[in-house]
C-alpha cells in the first residue's frame, strides 16, 4: 500500500464532538465527500451508565441539509449496541471503512439511543471521519481494534 500523507491528501472531520449522549439525534456535522473516494469512520466510546445504548448509522445523500434516517442509511455501515451491558464496547475504539463511489456526496450520522431513564442511562461518545482520496491505494487496514465485530468495509 502506498504511503498516505494525512496532512496533504486526507481530510479529518469531527462528525460528533465528544459529549455525553442521552437522546436520539443528529447533533453532528454533515460531511462533504467531494474529491474523496473512501471514508474511515472512527467511533470513540466512553463509559455508559444504566441500560443506555446507542446505535450509529452512517447515512448519505446527494443533497446537503438532509435529515439522516432509515431511508438514507448506507447498508452495512453501522455500529450497533454500544452499551453498558457490553464491556467490550465501552472505552473502546471502533472503526469501519466506506467506498464512497455510488454513495451520496454528503455523509451524516443517525444516532439511535435506547434506554430508559434519561441521564442515568447515558454515555460518552465521539465520532471522527477521515476522508481518503483515490490515489492513496484504498482503505488502510489494521488489526489493532478492540472490537472487531464493528469493523465494516462497505462497497456499493
Buried (B, 14 or more C-beta within 10 A) or exposed (E): EEEBEEEEBBBEBEBBEEBEBBEEBBEBBBBBBEEBBBBBBBBBBBEBBBBBBBBBBBBBBEEEEBEBEEEBBBEEBBBBEBBBEBEBBBEBBBBBBBBBEEBBBBBBBBBBBEBEEEEEBBBBBBBBBBBBBEEBEBBBEEEEBEBEEBBBBBEE
